[in-house]
Every structure is written in C-alpha cells, then in structure tokens.
Amino acid sequence: MAGFIGGTSIILRLEIVKERTNFGQIATTIGDAGGDVVAIDVNRSTKTTTVRDVTVNVSDQTQHDAIIKALNALDGVKVVNVSDQTFLLHLGGKIETTPKIPIKNRDDLSRVYTPGVANVCMAIHEDPSKAYSLTIKRNTVAVVSDGTAVLGLGNIGPEAAMPVMEGKAMLFKQLAGVDAFPICLNTQDTEEIISIVKAIAPGFGGINLEDISSPRCFEIEQRLIEELDIPVFHDDQHGTAVVLLAGILNAVKVAGKKLEDCKVVVCGIGAAGIACTKILLAAGVKNVIGVDRIGALVRGEEYPYEPWNWYAGHTNPHGEKGELSEVIVNADIFIGLSGPGVLKVDDIRSMAADPIVFAMANPTPEISPEEAEPYVRVMATGRSDYPNQINNVLCFPGLFRGLLDCRASRVNEQMKLAAAKAIASVVSDDELNEFYIIPSVFNTNVAKKVREAVIAAAFETGVARRKSADIRGEEEIGDKPAGGESGML
C-alpha cells in the first residue's frame, strides 16, 4: 500500500481461526500499536474461521505498518487485505462516460447512429468547423501525460499516472463544466508524443499537457502550439505561473510594495520556475534572479541545459553571483520551486523589510511556515493544510472554459496575465490580509471570473474564433457546457 499524508481510516480484512484467537486479543493488539478500532463487520463465517472487516483510525504510515506487523505476528490471524478510504474511492476509476440522451426506440437509434448520423457526418465533411457544434469537440479537453513527472513521485509510468489524470478530469467537470478525458501514453519519445497528440486532436477542443518531465515538456508544448489549431497548455508550467502571480499581486498589496520595484529570487529553475519567471517579467518585474544547484544563473555563462541559457539571458540584470544565501540578501520576494529545507531562517532575515515567501515544494516546502512565520510578512505554500495555498486548480478549469467558449486557437501571455488578475480579484480589499491572499479552490466565483477574463483577452489579442455576441447569454458555469443545446453552428 502506498504512503499517505495525515490521518485516515483503513479497513483490515482479517481471517481469524476461532480456536486459536479471539477478537479481544486482536483489538488489544491494534490498540497497542496505536490504532483505534471504530467499526467491525462480519464478512463471512464458518465453524472454524471468521472473516471480519475491521475499520481502524491511524495517524500515519508508520502506525499503519506497525498494526499490520503486529497482526501478522498473532497466531490464528491472517491479514487478507488492507484498504483505506482513498483506495476505495478509486475502485473502478473515478470517472465514466454517460450519454446525454437515452436511446429508447428504433427511431432514436436511427437518429443517433445509422442512418441519420450520416447527414451530420457529411455536414462536418463539407465544413469541418461544424465539428465544434455537432460533436463533443466544443466542450472536451484531452489531459495528456507520459507519466514521467507525476506529482512528487517522478517517472512512475503511464498506468500509475492515470489516477492523477482522472482526478484532473473530475475537477474540470465539477468546477467549470468541461468534459476532460485522461490519455496516458506508453512512450517517452518526444517525436512520438507530438505525433500521437496531433493524431487525436480532431476530437478535442483543447490539450492539457500534464506531468511530462523537463526539458522534453518545453519542446512538446511548443511544437504542438505551432502545429495544432487548438489551444495547448502545459499546466505544470503555466497553471503554476498564473496562480503564483495571482498570489504575488495580492501579497505585494499586503506588504505595501510595488511589484515592478521588487527584487525576486526564484529557487528551482525547471519547467515551473521558468514559466513563473516569464509571467513575472510580463507583469512588469525587472529584477528576477534564478538560483539552482549551481547557484545563481548569470548572463554570459554557458550552461549544459539550454533553457538555463535563455533564462540567464533574460534575468539577473545586475549580474549577481553566488548561492541562494548570497543573492537573497535584500530580496523582497522568494519563490521556491525546488525541495525541502532549501531556505533557512537566516536567509529570510537577510531579505528586505516585510519579506514575501512562497515556499511551494510539495509535500515538504523549502521552509516550514512555523519556522518562517516570525520573520515574514506573507507566507504561501503548495499545501492545503496551511493558509495561502498556491494550487493550479484555481486556474485550469476556468481557463479552459474560456478557451472553449470563445473557440481560441491558442493560449498567449495576455490571457495568462488576465487569468492571474482575475484570480487575485476574487479576494476583495476587505478580505485581503496576510493569511488570505488567494481564494479557496472551492470558491465558485474563481472559474467564472477566469473564464470572463480569458475570453476578453482572447478577443483583444485576436485569437478568438467566435463572435462575442454568440457567447453572450450562454449558460453560467456549473450548468450545461457553454452553448447549451442551442445547436448553434
């Protein structure tokens, strides 16, 4: 069983030999190992054995392992299976496909399938743009991964990546009414991935790339943007960047700073670090310094990692050199996209007055909020159990809702900036404080505001392919997909 974070309930299926042990001994063993028995169900019973499902509250993986070990040591007890609430939720997958209308009779069948469907096929053949109004393309996104950079787990493969992609599809649907389908590819070859995504693109209105390792993700995304006529968005890069900027926009308000005057240090110059830096530069920040294992990236140096050469050429205007502890001196903002324990208290103390720290490494941030709190003005992490969580869920549902509704051909920097400002605007001036700079992922206004901002930016930049009049009056997010059942062509 995989590890879990925080307390949970596990269900132990135990086969018990009646003559060799009794349930009292089992309950005592579980209690001595730190577990709390909360429910007992008899699964089946014979004259000699009984099988019981025992629900036990445990606090962490260590306690879970201790209980299993203790039970296995008991004479007459066999641990048949162990599951928890998370595993049970995933049984059979988390999503399904359901028809929008029932097929009740032969007449229905002839219209949804043959022979009536042939007329629709020919209409699309004669005008391919009608696929947006006559097929699922108008409201469907492909969530594509090769399983090479899944969460903090790394290269675990396409099958193991599926639960994450299914979860993403659920969020698309619940938060923005977007139908999304998880597609996990059994290849890590860049050209093959590009070819496959291009081949499946006709059935989708957008492509969400997910958990593809760096630096391959850069080329895959860029090539697909250039070679497809539907929006392509690598969420690990740009979703993170959009939500980060939203948080930063509000954090500088709280700290009384001007973003364009801030010195910003970004630690961890991978895919997300580069995307976050690009959006900060687009938002007007002039002094960004990127730091990785080799220290600060400096213009004029040659790096083995080509994206670092681009980064060095566009950042660190004063040519600061050294490790994190050296370049963070007098910095206004620290952005961590690296690993646990990288940032020290002394580093924060050397920053400018009222420092802003976004320690976003997951599950363990660059510095714990408890350590940092006495020395920072605003603190944010990537975790849901601390205030100010920087979570991509605030971006991608509303972003794709807007992209689909205006039938955008691509995602550009103006749309990302608009999305970030929209997310930030959900927190009113009356609500804004050190511990509330970013809205909750369950705030229903977020996707709506992001959608509106993205559509407006798409029209301003000329990438929308629908008329604004066609979009006005369509259903609100959370109901049917935009356009409803109007049949608009």
C-alpha positions in Angstrom: 0.0 0.0 0.0 1.3 3.5 -0.9 2.0 6.0 1.8 -0.5 8.6 2.8 -0.3 12.1 4.3 -2.2 12.8 7.5 -4.6 10.6 9.4 -7.1 8.3 7.7 -9.2 5.2 8.3 -8.0 1.8 7.0 -10.1 -1.3 6.6 -8.4 -4.6 7.5 -9.9 -7.8 6.2 -8.8 -10.4 8.8 -9.3 -14.2 8.6 -9.5 -15.5 12.1 -9.2 -19.1 13.3 -11.7 -19.2 16.1 -9.9 -21.8 18.3 -6.6 -20.1 18.2 -7.5 -16.4 18.9 -10.4 -14.2 19.8 -11.4 -10.7 18.7 -10.5 -9.2 22.1 -6.8 -10.2 21.5 -7.0 -8.6 18.1 -8.5 -5.3 19.3 -5.8 -5.1 22.1 -3.1 -5.7 19.5 -4.4 -3.0 17.3 -4.7 -0.6 20.2 -1.2 -1.3 21.5 0.1 -0.5 18.0 -1.6 2.9 18.2 -4.7 2.2 16.2 -8.3 3.0 17.1 -11.0 0.4 16.2 -14.1 2.3 15.0 -16.1 -0.5 13.3 -16.3 -4.2 12.9 -18.2 -6.1 10.2 -18.5 -9.8 9.7 -17.8 -10.7 6.1 -18.4 -14.4 6.3 -18.1 -17.2 8.9 -17.7 -20.9 9.1 -17.5 -23.4 12.0 -13.7 -22.9 12.2 -13.0 -19.4 10.8 -14.5 -16.0 10.6 -13.6 -13.2 8.2 -14.1 -9.7 9.6 -13.6 -6.2 8.1 -12.2 -4.0 10.9 -12.1 -0.2 10.3 -9.2 1.4 12.2 -8.2 5.1 12.5 -4.5 5.6 12.1 -2.4 8.8 12.1 0.4 8.0 9.7 2.1 5.3 7.5 4.4 4.3 10.4 1.4 3.5 12.6 -0.3 1.6 9.7 2.8 -0.5 9.2 3.1 -1.3 12.9 -0.5 -2.5 13.1 -0.1 -4.9 10.1 3.2 -6.2 11.5 1.6 -6.9 15.0 -1.5 -8.6 13.5 0.7 -10.8 11.3 2.5 -12.0 14.4 -0.7 -13.2 16.1 -1.3 -16.9 16.0 -4.5 -17.7 14.0 -4.8 -14.3 12.3 -4.2 -13.7 8.6 -4.4 -10.2 7.1 -6.2 -10.9 3.9 -6.3 -7.3 2.6 -5.8 -3.7 3.6 -7.6 -0.7 2.0 -8.3 2.8 3.0 -10.9 5.5 2.1 -8.7 6.8 -0.7 -8.2 3.4 -2.3 -11.9 2.6 -2.0 -12.7 5.9 -3.8 -10.5 4.9 -6.7 -12.0 1.5 -7.2 -13.0 1.1 -10.9 -11.7 4.6 -11.6 -13.3 7.9 -10.7 -14.9 9.0 -14.0 -17.3 7.5 -16.5 -18.9 8.4 -19.9 -22.7 8.7 -19.9 -25.0 9.6 -22.9 -26.7 13.0 -22.9 -30.0 11.5 -24.2 -31.5 8.0 -23.8 -32.0 5.7 -26.7 -35.5 4.3 -26.2 -36.6 3.0 -29.5 -35.6 2.3 -33.1 -36.3 5.9 -34.2 -33.9 7.2 -31.5 -31.3 4.7 -32.7 -31.7 5.7 -36.3 -31.0 9.4 -35.4 -28.0 9.0 -33.1 -26.5 6.3 -35.2 -27.1 4.9 -38.7 -28.7 6.0 -41.0 -29.4 9.5 -39.6 -25.9 10.2 -38.4 -24.6 10.1 -42.0 -26.2 13.5 -42.6 -24.3 15.0 -39.7 -21.0 13.4 -40.9 -21.4 14.9 -44.3 -22.2 18.3 -42.9 -18.9 18.2 -41.0 -17.1 16.8 -44.0 -18.2 19.8 -46.0 -17.5 22.3 -43.2 -15.0 20.9 -40.6 -15.7 23.9 -38.3 -19.1 22.4 -37.6 -17.4 19.7 -35.5 -17.5 22.3 -32.7 -21.2 22.5 -32.7 -22.1 18.9 -33.7 -19.6 16.8 -31.7 -18.1 16.8 -28.3 -15.2 18.8 -29.6 -16.8 22.0 -28.4 -16.5 21.1 -24.7 -13.9 18.4 -24.4 -10.2 18.6 -23.4 -7.6 15.8 -23.6 -5.4 15.5 -20.4 -2.2 14.0 -21.8 0.7 12.6 -19.8 3.5 10.2 -20.3 3.9 9.6 -16.5 7.4 10.9 -16.3 7.0 13.7 -13.7 3.9 12.7 -11.6 3.4 14.9 -8.6 6.4 14.4 -6.4 6.7 10.7 -7.4 8.8 11.2 -10.6 8.8 8.8 -13.5 6.2 6.2 -12.5 4.8 5.4 -15.9 1.5 5.9 -17.7 -0.6 3.3 -15.8 0.4 4.8 -12.4 -0.3 8.3 -13.8 -3.9 7.5 -14.6 -5.4 8.3 -11.1 -4.0 11.8 -11.3 -5.3 12.4 -14.7 -8.7 11.0 -13.7 -8.7 13.4 -10.8 -7.9 16.3 -13.1 -10.8 15.3 -15.3 -13.2 15.4 -12.3 -12.0 18.9 -11.4 -12.5 20.1 -15.0 -16.1 18.9 -14.9 -17.1 19.9 -11.4 -15.6 23.4 -11.4 -16.2 24.5 -15.0 -18.5 22.1 -16.8 -15.6 21.0 -19.1 -15.5 17.3 -20.2 -12.0 16.0 -20.0 -10.5 12.7 -20.8 -7.3 11.2 -19.4 -4.9 9.9 -22.0 -1.7 8.4 -20.6 0.9 7.4 -23.3 3.2 4.4 -23.2 6.1 6.3 -24.7 8.6 8.9 -23.6 9.8 9.7 -27.1 9.3 13.4 -27.8 8.5 13.0 -31.5 6.1 10.1 -30.9 4.2 12.1 -28.2 3.9 15.0 -30.6 2.7 12.7 -33.4 0.1 11.0 -31.2 -1.3 14.2 -29.8 -1.6 15.7 -33.2 -3.4 12.5 -34.4 -6.0 12.5 -31.7 -6.6 16.3 -31.7 -9.6 16.3 -34.1 -11.8 15.0 -31.2 -10.8 17.7 -28.7 -11.2 21.5 -28.3 -8.0 21.8 -26.3 -5.0 19.9 -25.0 -3.9 19.9 -21.3 -0.4 18.5 -21.0 0.4 17.2 -17.6 3.3 15.7 -15.6 5.8 15.5 -18.5 9.4 15.8 -17.4 11.6 18.7 -18.2 13.2 19.6 -20.6 11.1 17.5 -23.0 8.0 19.3 -21.9 9.2 22.6 -23.5 9.7 21.2 -27.0 6.5 19.0 -26.8 4.4 22.0 -25.8 6.0 24.5 -28.3 5.7 22.1 -31.2 2.1 21.3 -30.5 1.3 25.0 -30.2 2.8 25.6 -33.6 1.3 22.6 -35.3 -2.2 22.5 -33.9 -5.1 24.9 -34.3 -6.5 24.3 -30.8 -5.0 25.6 -27.5 -2.3 23.6 -25.9 -1.5 24.3 -22.2 1.2 22.6 -20.0 -0.4 23.1 -16.6 2.7 22.3 -14.6 4.3 25.3 -16.1 1.7 27.8 -16.8 -1.1 26.9 -14.3 1.5 27.2 -11.6 2.7 30.5 -13.0 -0.8 32.0 -13.3 -1.8 31.1 -9.7 1.6 32.2 -8.4 1.2 35.7 -10.0 -2.3 36.0 -8.5 -0.9 35.4 -5.1 2.0 37.7 -5.6 -0.3 40.5 -6.8 -2.2 40.4 -3.5 0.9 39.7 -1.4 2.6 42.9 -2.5 -0.6 44.8 -1.7 -0.5 43.5 1.9 3.2 44.3 2.2 2.9 47.7 0.7 5.3 47.1 -2.1 5.3 47.8 -5.9 5.8 44.7 -7.9 7.9 46.4 -10.5 10.3 47.6 -7.8 10.7 44.2 -6.1 13.8 42.0 -6.2 12.6 38.5 -6.7 14.6 35.3 -6.2 13.3 32.1 -7.8 14.8 28.9 -6.5 14.5 25.9 -8.8 14.8 26.7 -12.5 12.9 23.8 -14.0 9.7 24.0 -16.1 7.6 25.7 -13.4 10.4 28.0 -12.4 10.9 29.2 -16.0 7.2 29.7 -16.6 6.8 31.6 -13.3 9.7 33.9 -14.2 8.2 34.6 -17.7 4.9 35.7 -16.2 6.6 37.8 -13.6 8.6 39.6 -16.3 5.4 40.0 -18.3 3.8 41.5 -15.2 6.5 44.2 -15.0 9.1 42.7 -12.6 12.6 43.9 -13.7 14.9 42.2 -11.2 14.5 38.4 -11.1 17.4 36.2 -10.1 17.2 32.4 -10.7 19.0 30.0 -8.5 19.5 26.3 -8.9 22.0 23.7 -7.7 24.9 25.5 -9.4 24.0 28.9 -7.8 22.6 32.0 -9.5 22.2 31.9 -13.3 24.3 34.7 -14.8 24.3 36.3 -18.3 27.3 35.3 -20.4 27.8 31.9 -18.8 27.3 28.8 -20.9 25.0 26.1 -19.3 24.5 22.5 -20.3 20.8 22.9 -20.0 19.5 25.1 -22.9 16.6 26.6 -21.0 19.1 27.9 -18.4 20.9 29.8 -21.2 17.6 31.5 -22.2 16.9 32.2 -18.5 20.4 33.7 -17.8 20.0 36.0 -20.9 16.7 37.4 -19.7 17.1 37.8 -15.9 19.6 38.9 -13.2 20.2 42.4 -14.7 22.9 43.3 -12.1 24.8 40.0 -12.6 24.6 38.8 -9.0 26.6 35.6 -8.4 26.7 33.0 -5.7 24.5 30.6 -3.7 20.9 31.3 -2.6 22.1 32.7 0.8 24.2 35.3 -1.1 21.7 36.5 -3.7 18.7 36.5 -1.4 20.1 39.5 0.5 17.7 42.4 0.3 15.3 40.4 -1.9 11.6 41.3 -1.4 10.2 38.0 -2.7 11.4 34.4 -2.5 9.7 31.9 -4.8 10.6 28.2 -4.1 10.0 25.5 -6.7 12.8 23.2 -5.5 12.9 21.0 -2.5 12.5 20.8 1.3 14.8 22.7 3.6 16.5 24.8 1.0 15.5 28.1 2.6 16.9 28.9 6.1 15.7 31.4 8.7 19.0 33.4 8.3 18.2 33.7 4.6 14.8 35.3 5.4 16.3 37.6 8.0 18.7 38.9 5.3 15.8 39.8 3.0 14.3 43.3 2.7 11.7 44.5 5.2 8.3 42.8 5.1 9.6 39.8 3.0 7.2 37.6 1.0 8.0 33.9 0.9 6.3 31.5 -1.5 7.7 28.0 -0.5 5.9 25.8 -2.9 7.8 22.5 -2.9 5.4 19.6 -2.2 4.8 17.9 0.1 7.5 19.5 2.1 8.2 23.2 1.5 11.6 24.9 1.3 11.0 26.1 4.8 8.1 25.3 7.2 5.6 28.0 7.8 6.2 27.6 11.6 9.9 28.4 11.2 9.3 31.3 8.8 6.3 33.0 10.4 8.1 35.2 12.8 10.2 36.7 10.0 7.9 37.0 7.0 5.1 39.4 6.2 3.3 37.0 3.8 3.8 33.2 3.5 2.4 30.8 0.9 2.9 27.1 0.2 1.6 24.5 -2.1 -0.2 22.7 0.7 -3.8 22.7 1.6 -3.2 22.4 5.4 -1.6 25.9 5.5 -3.1 29.3 4.6 -2.4 30.7 1.1 -2.2 27.5 -1.0 -0.9 28.1 -4.5 -3.0 25.5 -6.3 -3.3 25.1 -10.1 -6.9 24.1 -9.6 -7.6 27.9 -9.4 -6.5 28.3 -13.0 -7.1 25.5 -15.4 -10.9 24.9 -15.2 -11.9 28.5 -15.8 -9.1 29.0 -18.3 -10.2 26.1 -20.5 -13.8 27.1 -20.0 -13.0 30.4 -21.5 -10.8 28.9 -24.3 -13.6 26.6 -25.4 -16.3 29.2 -25.2 -14.5 31.7 -27.4 -13.0 28.8 -29.5 -9.5 30.2 -29.0 -6.7 28.9 -31.3 -4.1 29.2 -28.6 -3.1 30.4 -25.1 -1.0 33.6 -25.1 0.7 35.6 -22.3 -2.0 38.2 -22.2 -4.6 35.5 -21.4 -2.4 34.1 -18.6 -1.9 37.6 -17.1 -5.7 38.2 -17.4 -6.4 34.9 -15.6 -3.9 35.8 -12.8 -5.5 39.2 -12.2 -9.0 37.6 -12.3 -8.0 35.1 -9.6 -6.5 37.8 -7.4 -9.6 40.0 -7.8 -11.8 37.3 -6.1 -10.2 38.4 -2.8 -11.8 41.7 -2.0 -9.8 44.6 -0.3 -11.9 44.0 2.8 -10.9 40.3 2.9 -7.3 40.7 2.0 -4.7 40.0 4.7 -1.5 38.1 5.4 -3.3 34.8 5.7 -5.8 35.3 2.8 -4.1 36.4 -0.4 -5.6 33.7 -2.7 -9.1 32.4 -2.9 -10.1 28.8 -1.9 -10.2 26.2 -4.7 -13.9 25.7 -3.8 -14.8 29.4 -4.4 -17.3 29.2 -7.2 -16.5 32.7 -8.4 -13.0 31.8 -9.4 -13.7 29.8 -12.6 -16.4 32.3 -13.7 -14.0 35.3 -13.4 -11.1 33.5 -15.0 -13.4 32.5 -17.9 -14.6 36.0 -18.5 -11.0 37.4 -18.3 -9.6 34.8 -20.7 -12.4 35.4 -23.3 -11.8 39.2 -23.1 -8.1 38.7 -23.6 -8.7 36.3 -26.5 -10.8 38.9 -28.3 -8.3 41.7 -27.6 -5.4 39.6 -29.0 -7.3 38.2 -32.0 -7.1 34.5 -31.1 -10.9 34.0 -30.5 -12.8 32.4 -33.4 -16.3 33.1 -32.3 -18.2 36.3 -32.2 -18.7 37.9 -28.8 -22.4 38.1 -29.5 -22.6 34.3 -29.8 -21.1 33.9 -26.4 -23.3 36.4 -24.5 -26.3 34.9 -22.9 -24.9 31.4 -22.7 -25.4 29.4 -19.6 -23.4 30.1 -16.4 -20.5 27.8 -15.4 -21.8 24.8 -13.5 -24.8 24.2 -15.7 -24.5 22.7 -19.2 -21.5 23.4 -21.3 -21.3 26.8 -22.8 -23.7 27.0 -25.8 -26.1 24.6 -24.1 -28.4 22.8 -26.5 -28.9 25.7 -28.9 -27.4 23.8 -31.8 -25.6 27.0 -32.9 -23.3 26.3 -35.9 
